[in-house]
C-alpha cells in the first residue's frame, strides 16, 4: 500500500519557558531584615546595633516602651529562645549583660515621658529643673548629686515567649504599664502576664521544667497587673480599667 503524504503543517511556536514561582515570604521572618541590614533603618526603628545584637522598637508595642533585642549570630537567631537561653551559658550571659545596659535606657525614657506627673519623682524633677536653669553648665558631679527620685528601673521587665510569634529569637524588654493602643485582644494581655512569658532571670531552665510548656494559657482569666482584680474573659472591661490604672501608676 502506498504511504500517505503528510500535510505541510505550519511550524509550532516554541514552548514558553516555565516561570519559577517566587518563594513565598513568611511574615514570621519579618525580624530578619533588621538583623541583616540594621543600618538601613531610622533610629526610631533600629535603636542601636553592633556585631552581636540589634535593638529595635516593637512595631506593635504592648506597653509605653517596648523593645526587642535580636542576636545577630545565625545559629542563635534561629534557635528557640527557651533552648538557647537554657543550654548555652555564654549566650545567656551575653544577653543578660546587654539587657542590663538597655534597662536604664528604658527607665530614662519612662522618666522623660512621665516624670513630670510622678509624685515620687518630684524631688528629682525639681532639682533637675534647677540644674538646667543654672547659668553654669551641668557637670558629671552635679548630675550625680541629683536626688534619686522614683525608681523607674523596677518598672522595666525582660523575657521571652514560650511560643514566639516570630521566627527569629527576640527578647522583649518592656515597661510594666501595659498601656498601648496595640493591646487589642485577650491574648495580647495574657502573653505578658502569665507563664507564657518566661522572664530572663528565670534562666537557665531545667531540662524537665514545666516552663517549656505554657499549657492552656489563652483560656486563663485576666488579672489586672496592678491591683489584681479578676476580669475573667472581659477584655473590654479590663482595657477600660487599665486606662484608670495607668493614670494612677504614672502619678505614683
Rosetta constraint file for C-alpha pairs under 8 A:
AtomPair CA 25 CA 29 HARMONIC 7.76 0.50
AtomPair CA 26 CA 30 HARMONIC 7.52 0.50
AtomPair CA 27 CA 166 HARMONIC 7.96 0.50
AtomPair CA 28 CA 165 HARMONIC 6.74 0.50
AtomPair CA 28 CA 166 HARMONIC 4.48 0.50
AtomPair CA 28 CA 167 HARMONIC 5.41 0.50
AtomPair CA 29 CA 166 HARMONIC 6.27 0.50
AtomPair CA 29 CA 167 HARMONIC 5.50 0.50
AtomPair CA 29 CA 168 HARMONIC 6.62 0.50
AtomPair CA 30 CA 166 HARMONIC 7.32 0.50
AtomPair CA 31 CA 35 HARMONIC 6.88 0.50
AtomPair CA 31 CA 166 HARMONIC 7.33 0.50
AtomPair CA 31 CA 167 HARMONIC 7.88 0.50
AtomPair CA 31 CA 168 HARMONIC 6.35 0.50
AtomPair CA 32 CA 36 HARMONIC 6.25 0.50
AtomPair CA 32 CA 168 HARMONIC 6.67 0.50
AtomPair CA 33 CA 37 HARMONIC 5.82 0.50
AtomPair CA 33 CA 38 HARMONIC 7.28 0.50
AtomPair CA 34 CA 38 HARMONIC 4.65 0.50
AtomPair CA 34 CA 41 HARMONIC 7.79 0.50
AtomPair CA 34 CA 46 HARMONIC 7.47 0.50
AtomPair CA 34 CA 54 HARMONIC 7.12 0.50
AtomPair CA 34 CA 56 HARMONIC 7.86 0.50
AtomPair CA 35 CA 53 HARMONIC 7.83 0.50
AtomPair CA 35 CA 54 HARMONIC 6.33 0.50
AtomPair CA 35 CA 70 HARMONIC 6.99 0.50
AtomPair CA 35 CA 71 HARMONIC 7.54 0.50
AtomPair CA 35 CA 72 HARMONIC 5.61 0.50
AtomPair CA 36 CA 72 HARMONIC 7.73 0.50
AtomPair CA 37 CA 41 HARMONIC 7.87 0.50
AtomPair CA 38 CA 46 HARMONIC 6.49 0.50
AtomPair CA 38 CA 49 HARMONIC 6.96 0.50
AtomPair CA 38 CA 54 HARMONIC 7.11 0.50
AtomPair CA 41 CA 45 HARMONIC 6.38 0.50
AtomPair CA 41 CA 46 HARMONIC 5.97 0.50
AtomPair CA 42 CA 46 HARMONIC 6.06 0.50
AtomPair CA 43 CA 47 HARMONIC 4.96 0.50
AtomPair CA 43 CA 48 HARMONIC 7.27 0.50
AtomPair CA 44 CA 57 HARMONIC 7.08 0.50
AtomPair CA 45 CA 56 HARMONIC 5.54 0.50
AtomPair CA 45 CA 57 HARMONIC 5.22 0.50
AtomPair CA 45 CA 58 HARMONIC 7.99 0.50
AtomPair CA 46 CA 54 HARMONIC 7.22 0.50
AtomPair CA 46 CA 55 HARMONIC 6.01 0.50
AtomPair CA 46 CA 56 HARMONIC 4.41 0.50
AtomPair CA 46 CA 57 HARMONIC 6.51 0.50
AtomPair CA 47 CA 54 HARMONIC 7.84 0.50
AtomPair CA 47 CA 55 HARMONIC 5.49 0.50
AtomPair CA 47 CA 56 HARMONIC 5.36 0.50
AtomPair CA 47 CA 57 HARMONIC 6.86 0.50
AtomPair CA 48 CA 54 HARMONIC 6.12 0.50
AtomPair CA 48 CA 55 HARMONIC 5.36 0.50
AtomPair CA 48 CA 56 HARMONIC 7.28 0.50
AtomPair CA 49 CA 53 HARMONIC 5.69 0.50
AtomPair CA 49 CA 54 HARMONIC 4.29 0.50
AtomPair CA 49 CA 55 HARMONIC 6.06 0.50
AtomPair CA 50 CA 54 HARMONIC 6.58 0.50
AtomPair CA 51 CA 72 HARMONIC 6.93 0.50
AtomPair CA 52 CA 71 HARMONIC 5.93 0.50
AtomPair CA 52 CA 72 HARMONIC 5.35 0.50
AtomPair CA 52 CA 73 HARMONIC 6.75 0.50
AtomPair CA 53 CA 69 HARMONIC 6.71 0.50
AtomPair CA 53 CA 70 HARMONIC 5.45 0.50
AtomPair CA 53 CA 71 HARMONIC 4.49 0.50
AtomPair CA 53 CA 72 HARMONIC 5.35 0.50
AtomPair CA 54 CA 69 HARMONIC 5.92 0.50
AtomPair CA 54 CA 70 HARMONIC 5.09 0.50
AtomPair CA 54 CA 71 HARMONIC 6.50 0.50
AtomPair CA 54 CA 72 HARMONIC 6.99 0.50
AtomPair CA 55 CA 67 HARMONIC 6.82 0.50
AtomPair CA 55 CA 68 HARMONIC 5.75 0.50
AtomPair CA 55 CA 69 HARMONIC 4.66 0.50
AtomPair CA 55 CA 70 HARMONIC 6.27 0.50
AtomPair CA 56 CA 67 HARMONIC 5.66 0.50
AtomPair CA 56 CA 68 HARMONIC 5.29 0.50
AtomPair CA 56 CA 69 HARMONIC 6.61 0.50
AtomPair CA 56 CA 70 HARMONIC 7.91 0.50
AtomPair CA 57 CA 61 HARMONIC 7.88 0.50
AtomPair CA 57 CA 66 HARMONIC 6.30 0.50
AtomPair CA 57 CA 67 HARMONIC 4.53 0.50
AtomPair CA 57 CA 68 HARMONIC 6.20 0.50
AtomPair CA 58 CA 66 HARMONIC 5.71 0.50
AtomPair CA 58 CA 67 HARMONIC 5.19 0.50
AtomPair CA 58 CA 68 HARMONIC 6.04 0.50
AtomPair CA 60 CA 182 HARMONIC 5.66 0.50
AtomPair CA 61 CA 65 HARMONIC 7.16 0.50
AtomPair CA 61 CA 66 HARMONIC 5.33 0.50
AtomPair CA 61 CA 67 HARMONIC 7.87 0.50
AtomPair CA 61 CA 180 HARMONIC 6.55 0.50
AtomPair CA 61 CA 182 HARMONIC 6.05 0.50
AtomPair CA 61 CA 183 HARMONIC 7.63 0.50
AtomPair CA 62 CA 66 HARMONIC 6.66 0.50
AtomPair CA 62 CA 174 HARMONIC 7.95 0.50
AtomPair CA 62 CA 178 HARMONIC 5.67 0.50
AtomPair CA 62 CA 179 HARMONIC 6.53 0.50
AtomPair CA 62 CA 180 HARMONIC 5.36 0.50
AtomPair CA 62 CA 181 HARMONIC 7.76 0.50
AtomPair CA 62 CA 182 HARMONIC 5.91 0.50
AtomPair CA 62 CA 183 HARMONIC 5.35 0.50
AtomPair CA 62 CA 188 HARMONIC 7.39 0.50
AtomPair CA 62 CA 189 HARMONIC 7.89 0.50
AtomPair CA 63 CA 174 HARMONIC 6.41 0.50
AtomPair CA 63 CA 175 HARMONIC 5.81 0.50
AtomPair CA 63 CA 176 HARMONIC 6.99 0.50
AtomPair CA 63 CA 177 HARMONIC 5.89 0.50
AtomPair CA 63 CA 178 HARMONIC 4.27 0.50
AtomPair CA 63 CA 179 HARMONIC 4.67 0.50
AtomPair CA 63 CA 180 HARMONIC 5.18 0.50
AtomPair CA 63 CA 183 HARMONIC 7.99 0.50
AtomPair CA 64 CA 110 HARMONIC 7.92 0.50
AtomPair CA 64 CA 174 HARMONIC 7.81 0.50
AtomPair CA 64 CA 175 HARMONIC 6.39 0.50
AtomPair CA 64 CA 177 HARMONIC 6.83 0.50
AtomPair CA 64 CA 178 HARMONIC 7.01 0.50
AtomPair CA 64 CA 179 HARMONIC 5.66 0.50
AtomPair CA 64 CA 180 HARMONIC 6.17 0.50
AtomPair CA 65 CA 106 HARMONIC 6.90 0.50
AtomPair CA 65 CA 109 HARMONIC 7.76 0.50
AtomPair CA 65 CA 110 HARMONIC 7.53 0.50
AtomPair CA 65 CA 174 HARMONIC 5.57 0.50
AtomPair CA 65 CA 175 HARMONIC 5.61 0.50
AtomPair CA 66 CA 172 HARMONIC 7.04 0.50
AtomPair CA 66 CA 173 HARMONIC 5.81 0.50
AtomPair CA 66 CA 174 HARMONIC 4.26 0.50
AtomPair CA 66 CA 175 HARMONIC 6.63 0.50
AtomPair CA 67 CA 172 HARMONIC 5.99 0.50
AtomPair CA 67 CA 173 HARMONIC 5.11 0.50
AtomPair CA 67 CA 174 HARMONIC 6.18 0.50
AtomPair CA 68 CA 170 HARMONIC 5.85 0.50
AtomPair CA 68 CA 171 HARMONIC 5.44 0.50
AtomPair CA 68 CA 172 HARMONIC 4.90 0.50
AtomPair CA 68 CA 173 HARMONIC 6.10 0.50
AtomPair CA 69 CA 170 HARMONIC 5.41 0.50
AtomPair CA 69 CA 171 HARMONIC 5.00 0.50
AtomPair CA 69 CA 172 HARMONIC 6.67 0.50
AtomPair CA 69 CA 173 HARMONIC 7.46 0.50
AtomPair CA 70 CA 77 HARMONIC 7.20 0.50
AtomPair CA 70 CA 168 HARMONIC 7.61 0.50
AtomPair CA 70 CA 169 HARMONIC 6.27 0.50
AtomPair CA 70 CA 170 HARMONIC 4.86 0.50
AtomPair CA 70 CA 171 HARMONIC 6.76 0.50
AtomPair CA 71 CA 76 HARMONIC 6.60 0.50
AtomPair CA 71 CA 77 HARMONIC 5.64 0.50
AtomPair CA 71 CA 169 HARMONIC 7.01 0.50
AtomPair CA 71 CA 170 HARMONIC 7.30 0.50
AtomPair CA 72 CA 76 HARMONIC 7.51 0.50
AtomPair CA 72 CA 77 HARMONIC 6.22 0.50
AtomPair CA 73 CA 77 HARMONIC 5.91 0.50
AtomPair CA 74 CA 78 HARMONIC 6.11 0.50
AtomPair CA 75 CA 79 HARMONIC 6.38 0.50
AtomPair CA 76 CA 84 HARMONIC 6.64 0.50
AtomPair CA 76 CA 169 HARMONIC 7.09 0.50
AtomPair CA 77 CA 168 HARMONIC 5.15 0.50
AtomPair CA 77 CA 169 HARMONIC 4.87 0.50
AtomPair CA 77 CA 170 HARMONIC 7.87 0.50
AtomPair CA 78 CA 167 HARMONIC 6.98 0.50
AtomPair CA 78 CA 168 HARMONIC 5.49 0.50
AtomPair CA 78 CA 169 HARMONIC 6.28 0.50
AtomPair CA 79 CA 83 HARMONIC 6.96 0.50
AtomPair CA 79 CA 84 HARMONIC 6.04 0.50
AtomPair CA 79 CA 168 HARMONIC 7.64 0.50
AtomPair CA 79 CA 169 HARMONIC 6.58 0.50
AtomPair CA 80 CA 84 HARMONIC 6.12 0.50
AtomPair CA 80 CA 169 HARMONIC 6.49 0.50
AtomPair CA 81 CA 85 HARMONIC 5.88 0.50
AtomPair CA 81 CA 160 HARMONIC 6.79 0.50
AtomPair CA 81 CA 161 HARMONIC 7.91 0.50
AtomPair CA 81 CA 162 HARMONIC 7.93 0.50
AtomPair CA 81 CA 169 HARMONIC 5.74 0.50
AtomPair CA 81 CA 170 HARMONIC 7.46 0.50
AtomPair CA 82 CA 86 HARMONIC 5.97 0.50
AtomPair CA 82 CA 160 HARMONIC 7.71 0.50
AtomPair CA 82 CA 162 HARMONIC 6.97 0.50
AtomPair CA 82 CA 205 HARMONIC 7.69 0.50
AtomPair CA 82 CA 212 HARMONIC 7.08 0.50
AtomPair CA 83 CA 87 HARMONIC 5.80 0.50
AtomPair CA 84 CA 88 HARMONIC 5.72 0.50
AtomPair CA 84 CA 91 HARMONIC 7.33 0.50
AtomPair CA 84 CA 92 HARMONIC 7.62 0.50
AtomPair CA 85 CA 89 HARMONIC 7.16 0.50
AtomPair CA 85 CA 91 HARMONIC 6.70 0.50
AtomPair CA 85 CA 92 HARMONIC 5.06 0.50
AtomPair CA 85 CA 203 HARMONIC 6.45 0.50
AtomPair CA 85 CA 204 HARMONIC 6.09 0.50
AtomPair CA 86 CA 92 HARMONIC 7.43 0.50
AtomPair CA 86 CA 203 HARMONIC 5.96 0.50
AtomPair CA 86 CA 204 HARMONIC 4.06 0.50
AtomPair CA 86 CA 205 HARMONIC 5.29 0.50
AtomPair CA 86 CA 206 HARMONIC 7.49 0.50
AtomPair CA 87 CA 204 HARMONIC 7.18 0.50
AtomPair CA 88 CA 92 HARMONIC 6.29 0.50
AtomPair CA 89 CA 93 HARMONIC 6.12 0.50
AtomPair CA 89 CA 204 HARMONIC 7.94 0.50
AtomPair CA 90 CA 94 HARMONIC 6.21 0.50
AtomPair CA 91 CA 95 HARMONIC 6.20 0.50
AtomPair CA 92 CA 96 HARMONIC 6.12 0.50
AtomPair CA 92 CA 203 HARMONIC 7.84 0.50
AtomPair CA 92 CA 204 HARMONIC 7.84 0.50
AtomPair CA 93 CA 97 HARMONIC 6.13 0.50
AtomPair CA 94 CA 98 HARMONIC 6.22 0.50
AtomPair CA 95 CA 99 HARMONIC 6.01 0.50
AtomPair CA 96 CA 100 HARMONIC 6.05 0.50
AtomPair CA 96 CA 200 HARMONIC 7.55 0.50
AtomPair CA 97 CA 101 HARMONIC 6.59 0.50
AtomPair CA 98 CA 102 HARMONIC 6.36 0.50
AtomPair CA 99 CA 103 HARMONIC 6.02 0.50
AtomPair CA 99 CA 158 HARMONIC 7.60 0.50
AtomPair CA 99 CA 173 HARMONIC 7.80 0.50
AtomPair CA 100 CA 104 HARMONIC 7.43 0.50
AtomPair CA 101 CA 105 HARMONIC 7.30 0.50
AtomPair CA 102 CA 106 HARMONIC 6.47 0.50
AtomPair CA 103 CA 107 HARMONIC 6.16 0.50
AtomPair CA 103 CA 153 HARMONIC 6.73 0.50
AtomPair CA 103 CA 156 HARMONIC 6.43 0.50
AtomPair CA 103 CA 157 HARMONIC 7.97 0.50
AtomPair CA 103 CA 173 HARMONIC 7.57 0.50
AtomPair CA 104 CA 108 HARMONIC 6.05 0.50
AtomPair CA 104 CA 153 HARMONIC 6.29 0.50
AtomPair CA 105 CA 109 HARMONIC 6.32 0.50
AtomPair CA 106 CA 110 HARMONIC 6.32 0.50
AtomPair CA 106 CA 153 HARMONIC 7.80 0.50
AtomPair CA 106 CA 156 HARMONIC 7.10 0.50
AtomPair CA 106 CA 174 HARMONIC 7.90 0.50
AtomPair CA 106 CA 175 HARMONIC 7.79 0.50
AtomPair CA 107 CA 111 HARMONIC 6.33 0.50
AtomPair CA 107 CA 152 HARMONIC 5.04 0.50
AtomPair CA 107 CA 153 HARMONIC 5.02 0.50
AtomPair CA 107 CA 155 HARMONIC 7.45 0.50
AtomPair CA 107 CA 156 HARMONIC 6.79 0.50
AtomPair CA 108 CA 112 HARMONIC 6.14 0.50
AtomPair CA 108 CA 152 HARMONIC 7.47 0.50
AtomPair CA 109 CA 113 HARMONIC 6.19 0.50
AtomPair CA 110 CA 114 HARMONIC 5.86 0.50
AtomPair CA 110 CA 115 HARMONIC 7.14 0.50
AtomPair CA 110 CA 152 HARMONIC 6.82 0.50
AtomPair CA 111 CA 115 HARMONIC 4.38 0.50
AtomPair CA 111 CA 116 HARMONIC 7.87 0.50
AtomPair CA 111 CA 152 HARMONIC 6.88 0.50
AtomPair CA 112 CA 116 HARMONIC 7.98 0.50
AtomPair CA 114 CA 118 HARMONIC 6.62 0.50
AtomPair CA 114 CA 250 HARMONIC 6.10 0.50
AtomPair CA 115 CA 121 HARMONIC 6.00 0.50
AtomPair CA 115 CA 122 HARMONIC 7.54 0.50
AtomPair CA 115 CA 125 HARMONIC 7.01 0.50
AtomPair CA 115 CA 250 HARMONIC 7.82 0.50
AtomPair CA 116 CA 121 HARMONIC 7.63 0.50
AtomPair CA 116 CA 122 HARMONIC 7.25 0.50
AtomPair CA 116 CA 125 HARMONIC 6.87 0.50
AtomPair CA 117 CA 250 HARMONIC 6.32 0.50
AtomPair CA 117 CA 251 HARMONIC 5.21 0.50
AtomPair CA 118 CA 122 HARMONIC 6.39 0.50
AtomPair CA 118 CA 150 HARMONIC 7.77 0.50
AtomPair CA 118 CA 250 HARMONIC 5.74 0.50
AtomPair CA 118 CA 251 HARMONIC 4.14 0.50
AtomPair CA 118 CA 252 HARMONIC 5.31 0.50
AtomPair CA 119 CA 251 HARMONIC 5.82 0.50
AtomPair CA 119 CA 252 HARMONIC 5.54 0.50
AtomPair CA 120 CA 149 HARMONIC 5.94 0.50
AtomPair CA 120 CA 150 HARMONIC 5.14 0.50
AtomPair CA 120 CA 252 HARMONIC 6.07 0.50
AtomPair CA 121 CA 125 HARMONIC 6.17 0.50
AtomPair CA 121 CA 148 HARMONIC 7.93 0.50
AtomPair CA 121 CA 149 HARMONIC 4.26 0.50
AtomPair CA 121 CA 150 HARMONIC 4.49 0.50
AtomPair CA 122 CA 126 HARMONIC 5.93 0.50
AtomPair CA 122 CA 149 HARMONIC 6.73 0.50
AtomPair CA 123 CA 127 HARMONIC 6.19 0.50
AtomPair CA 123 CA 147 HARMONIC 6.24 0.50
AtomPair CA 123 CA 148 HARMONIC 7.91 0.50
AtomPair CA 123 CA 149 HARMONIC 5.82 0.50
AtomPair CA 124 CA 128 HARMONIC 5.90 0.50
AtomPair CA 124 CA 146 HARMONIC 6.26 0.50
AtomPair CA 124 CA 147 HARMONIC 5.05 0.50
AtomPair CA 124 CA 148 HARMONIC 6.20 0.50
AtomPair CA 124 CA 149 HARMONIC 4.85 0.50
AtomPair CA 124 CA 150 HARMONIC 7.92 0.50
AtomPair CA 125 CA 129 HARMONIC 6.09 0.50
AtomPair CA 125 CA 149 HARMONIC 7.79 0.50
AtomPair CA 126 CA 130 HARMONIC 6.28 0.50
AtomPair CA 127 CA 131 HARMONIC 6.12 0.50
AtomPair CA 127 CA 146 HARMONIC 6.33 0.50
AtomPair CA 127 CA 147 HARMONIC 7.24 0.50
AtomPair CA 128 CA 132 HARMONIC 6.15 0.50
AtomPair CA 128 CA 146 HARMONIC 6.90 0.50
AtomPair CA 129 CA 133 HARMONIC 6.10 0.50
AtomPair CA 130 CA 134 HARMONIC 6.24 0.50
AtomPair CA 131 CA 138 HARMONIC 6.61 0.50
AtomPair CA 131 CA 142 HARMONIC 7.85 0.50
AtomPair CA 132 CA 137 HARMONIC 7.51 0.50
AtomPair CA 132 CA 138 HARMONIC 7.03 0.50
AtomPair CA 138 CA 142 HARMONIC 6.05 0.50
AtomPair CA 138 CA 143 HARMONIC 6.62 0.50
AtomPair CA 139 CA 143 HARMONIC 6.16 0.50
AtomPair CA 140 CA 144 HARMONIC 6.03 0.50
AtomPair CA 141 CA 145 HARMONIC 6.28 0.50
AtomPair CA 142 CA 146 HARMONIC 6.79 0.50
AtomPair CA 151 CA 155 HARMONIC 7.79 0.50
AtomPair CA 152 CA 156 HARMONIC 7.38 0.50
AtomPair CA 155 CA 175 HARMONIC 5.59 0.50
AtomPair CA 155 CA 176 HARMONIC 5.25 0.50
AtomPair CA 155 CA 177 HARMONIC 7.83 0.50
AtomPair CA 156 CA 173 HARMONIC 7.05 0.50
AtomPair CA 156 CA 174 HARMONIC 5.73 0.50
AtomPair CA 156 CA 175 HARMONIC 4.55 0.50
AtomPair CA 156 CA 176 HARMONIC 6.10 0.50
AtomPair CA 157 CA 172 HARMONIC 7.97 0.50
AtomPair CA 157 CA 173 HARMONIC 5.70 0.50
AtomPair CA 157 CA 174 HARMONIC 5.47 0.50
AtomPair CA 157 CA 175 HARMONIC 6.15 0.50
AtomPair CA 157 CA 176 HARMONIC 6.90 0.50
AtomPair CA 157 CA 199 HARMONIC 7.54 0.50
AtomPair CA 158 CA 171 HARMONIC 6.77 0.50
AtomPair CA 158 CA 172 HARMONIC 5.43 0.50
AtomPair CA 158 CA 173 HARMONIC 4.39 0.50
AtomPair CA 158 CA 174 HARMONIC 6.43 0.50
AtomPair CA 158 CA 199 HARMONIC 5.77 0.50
AtomPair CA 158 CA 200 HARMONIC 5.76 0.50
AtomPair CA 159 CA 171 HARMONIC 5.66 0.50
AtomPair CA 159 CA 172 HARMONIC 5.38 0.50
AtomPair CA 159 CA 173 HARMONIC 6.82 0.50
AtomPair CA 159 CA 197 HARMONIC 6.24 0.50
AtomPair CA 159 CA 198 HARMONIC 5.35 0.50
AtomPair CA 159 CA 199 HARMONIC 3.91 0.50
AtomPair CA 159 CA 200 HARMONIC 4.74 0.50
AtomPair CA 160 CA 164 HARMONIC 7.53 0.50
AtomPair CA 160 CA 170 HARMONIC 6.99 0.50
AtomPair CA 160 CA 171 HARMONIC 5.20 0.50
AtomPair CA 160 CA 172 HARMONIC 5.96 0.50
AtomPair CA 160 CA 197 HARMONIC 5.65 0.50
AtomPair CA 160 CA 198 HARMONIC 5.41 0.50
AtomPair CA 160 CA 199 HARMONIC 6.45 0.50
AtomPair CA 160 CA 200 HARMONIC 7.31 0.50
AtomPair CA 161 CA 191 HARMONIC 7.32 0.50
AtomPair CA 161 CA 196 HARMONIC 5.69 0.50
AtomPair CA 161 CA 197 HARMONIC 4.66 0.50
AtomPair CA 161 CA 198 HARMONIC 6.11 0.50
AtomPair CA 162 CA 196 HARMONIC 5.37 0.50
AtomPair CA 162 CA 197 HARMONIC 6.30 0.50
AtomPair CA 162 CA 198 HARMONIC 6.82 0.50
AtomPair CA 162 CA 211 HARMONIC 7.67 0.50
AtomPair CA 162 CA 212 HARMONIC 6.50 0.50
AtomPair CA 162 CA 213 HARMONIC 7.07 0.50
AtomPair CA 162 CA 214 HARMONIC 6.32 0.50
AtomPair CA 163 CA 196 HARMONIC 7.63 0.50
AtomPair CA 177 CA 246 HARMONIC 6.32 0.50
AtomPair CA 177 CA 249 HARMONIC 7.54 0.50
AtomPair CA 178 CA 183 HARMONIC 7.56 0.50
AtomPair CA 178 CA 189 HARMONIC 7.68 0.50
AtomPair CA 178 CA 242 HARMONIC 7.64 0.50
AtomPair CA 179 CA 183 HARMONIC 7.35 0.50
AtomPair CA 179 CA 242 HARMONIC 7.17 0.50
AtomPair CA 179 CA 243 HARMONIC 7.28 0.50
AtomPair CA 179 CA 246 HARMONIC 6.83 0.50
AtomPair CA 183 CA 188 HARMONIC 5.85 0.50
AtomPair CA 183 CA 189 HARMONIC 6.74 0.50
AtomPair CA 184 CA 188 HARMONIC 6.71 0.50
AtomPair CA 185 CA 189 HARMONIC 7.00 0.50
AtomPair CA 185 CA 235 HARMONIC 6.72 0.50
AtomPair CA 186 CA 190 HARMONIC 6.24 0.50
AtomPair CA 186 CA 218 HARMONIC 7.72 0.50
AtomPair CA 186 CA 222 HARMONIC 7.72 0.50
AtomPair CA 186 CA 233 HARMONIC 7.37 0.50
AtomPair CA 186 CA 235 HARMONIC 5.77 0.50
AtomPair CA 187 CA 191 HARMONIC 5.83 0.50
AtomPair CA 187 CA 218 HARMONIC 6.04 0.50
AtomPair CA 188 CA 192 HARMONIC 7.18 0.50
AtomPair CA 189 CA 193 HARMONIC 6.33 0.50
AtomPair CA 189 CA 222 HARMONIC 7.69 0.50
AtomPair CA 190 CA 194 HARMONIC 5.55 0.50
AtomPair CA 190 CA 196 HARMONIC 7.57 0.50
AtomPair CA 190 CA 217 HARMONIC 7.37 0.50
AtomPair CA 190 CA 218 HARMONIC 6.94 0.50
AtomPair CA 190 CA 220 HARMONIC 7.80 0.50
AtomPair CA 190 CA 222 HARMONIC 6.73 0.50
AtomPair CA 191 CA 195 HARMONIC 7.97 0.50
AtomPair CA 191 CA 196 HARMONIC 5.54 0.50
AtomPair CA 191 CA 197 HARMONIC 6.10 0.50
AtomPair CA 192 CA 196 HARMONIC 7.07 0.50
AtomPair CA 192 CA 197 HARMONIC 5.58 0.50
AtomPair CA 193 CA 197 HARMONIC 7.00 0.50
AtomPair CA 193 CA 225 HARMONIC 7.24 0.50
AtomPair CA 194 CA 217 HARMONIC 7.14 0.50
AtomPair CA 195 CA 211 HARMONIC 7.18 0.50
AtomPair CA 195 CA 214 HARMONIC 6.12 0.50
AtomPair CA 195 CA 217 HARMONIC 7.53 0.50
AtomPair CA 196 CA 214 HARMONIC 5.21 0.50
AtomPair CA 196 CA 217 HARMONIC 6.76 0.50
AtomPair CA 198 CA 202 HARMONIC 6.72 0.50
AtomPair CA 198 CA 211 HARMONIC 7.32 0.50
AtomPair CA 199 CA 203 HARMONIC 7.63 0.50
AtomPair CA 205 CA 209 HARMONIC 6.14 0.50
AtomPair CA 205 CA 211 HARMONIC 7.50 0.50
AtomPair CA 208 CA 212 HARMONIC 7.93 0.50
AtomPair CA 210 CA 214 HARMONIC 7.65 0.50
AtomPair CA 216 CA 220 HARMONIC 7.11 0.50
AtomPair CA 220 CA 232 HARMONIC 7.62 0.50
AtomPair CA 221 CA 230 HARMONIC 6.86 0.50
AtomPair CA 221 CA 231 HARMONIC 6.63 0.50
AtomPair CA 221 CA 232 HARMONIC 4.17 0.50
AtomPair CA 221 CA 233 HARMONIC 5.89 0.50
AtomPair CA 222 CA 230 HARMONIC 5.90 0.50
AtomPair CA 222 CA 231 HARMONIC 5.32 0.50
AtomPair CA 222 CA 232 HARMONIC 5.28 0.50
AtomPair CA 222 CA 233 HARMONIC 6.51 0.50
AtomPair CA 222 CA 234 HARMONIC 7.96 0.50
AtomPair CA 222 CA 235 HARMONIC 7.83 0.50
AtomPair CA 222 CA 238 HARMONIC 7.83 0.50
AtomPair CA 223 CA 228 HARMONIC 5.27 0.50
AtomPair CA 223 CA 229 HARMONIC 5.35 0.50
AtomPair CA 223 CA 230 HARMONIC 4.49 0.50
AtomPair CA 223 CA 231 HARMONIC 5.98 0.50
AtomPair CA 223 CA 232 HARMONIC 7.48 0.50
AtomPair CA 224 CA 228 HARMONIC 4.70 0.50
AtomPair CA 224 CA 229 HARMONIC 5.24 0.50
AtomPair CA 224 CA 230 HARMONIC 6.64 0.50
AtomPair CA 224 CA 231 HARMONIC 7.56 0.50
AtomPair CA 224 CA 238 HARMONIC 7.26 0.50
AtomPair CA 224 CA 242 HARMONIC 7.42 0.50
AtomPair CA 226 CA 245 HARMONIC 7.09 0.50
AtomPair CA 231 CA 235 HARMONIC 7.25 0.50
AtomPair CA 231 CA 237 HARMONIC 7.20 0.50
AtomPair CA 231 CA 238 HARMONIC 6.14 0.50
AtomPair CA 234 CA 238 HARMONIC 6.32 0.50
AtomPair CA 235 CA 239 HARMONIC 6.00 0.50
AtomPair CA 236 CA 240 HARMONIC 6.35 0.50
AtomPair CA 237 CA 241 HARMONIC 6.18 0.50
AtomPair CA 238 CA 242 HARMONIC 6.03 0.50
AtomPair CA 239 CA 243 HARMONIC 6.56 0.50
AtomPair CA 240 CA 244 HARMONIC 6.91 0.50
AtomPair CA 241 CA 245 HARMONIC 6.29 0.50
AtomPair CA 242 CA 246 HARMONIC 5.87 0.50
AtomPair CA 243 CA 247 HARMONIC 6.55 0.50
AtomPair CA 244 CA 248 HARMONIC 6.51 0.50
AtomPair CA 245 CA 249 HARMONIC 5.89 0.50
AtomPair CA 246 CA 250 HARMONIC 6.14 0.50
AtomPair CA 247 CA 251 HARMONIC 6.43 0.50
AtomPair CA 248 CA 252 HARMONIC 6.44 0.50
